[in-house]
Amino acid sequence: MPSRAGVRVAAPAAAVGAVAAVAGAVLLGGCEASQAPPPAPSLSSSPAATVRGHERRAAGRDEVQDAYLRFWSVSWRLDERPPPAWQPVLSSVAVDPVLTRLLLTAERHRQHGIVRYGTVAARVGSVTVQGRRAVVTDCQDASRAGQADRRTGARRIVGVARAPVVAVLLRGADGRWRVSDVDYKGDQC
């Protein structure tokens, strides 16, 4: 499995076979009428097509993972900005329904004098891309992050070390991936 910065990114075997078959069909298509007809498509493809297909899938998963990590970096630090900047900043990494939930939460935190501290460390377990939708599973480490009193800095809540998270990302018309939903599964991973 490919890995990025120590993060394991898994590719489902069925997706690998399907993309390899499509890549093989694309390479076989486009012959001129005067040439002999292409051989009947098979379930296997050339090694070169398989490598290129794998590289494209890995690049797509890398884009999704990068967008997911950017989401946490931006959203976790949102309260360091003035409220008028929240919407445009968050819109760069999130779409509804999570966008609206984050904005409402940030406003409640502001009203109650709560700020976030520390950093959330993602430990991505898998990235699955299906068209313009992707799912990231994460065993997030938030043990060095949480909520604090804005005025005194006293910590109110500390995160957990092994929190299972599933995030859905959507690819926008601009080609950028953004988080649309985050689900904390409870328990530990």
Secondary structure, DSSP 8 states (H G I E B T S, - for coil): --EETTEE-B--HHHHHHHHHHHHHHHH----TTS-------S---HHHHHHHHHHHHHHHHHHHHHHHHHHHHHHTGGGS-HHHHHHHHHTTB-TTHHHHHHHHHHHHHHTTEEEEE--B--EEEEEEETTEEEEEEEEB-TTEEEEETTT--EEEE--SSEEEEEEEEE-TTS-EEEEEEEE--S--
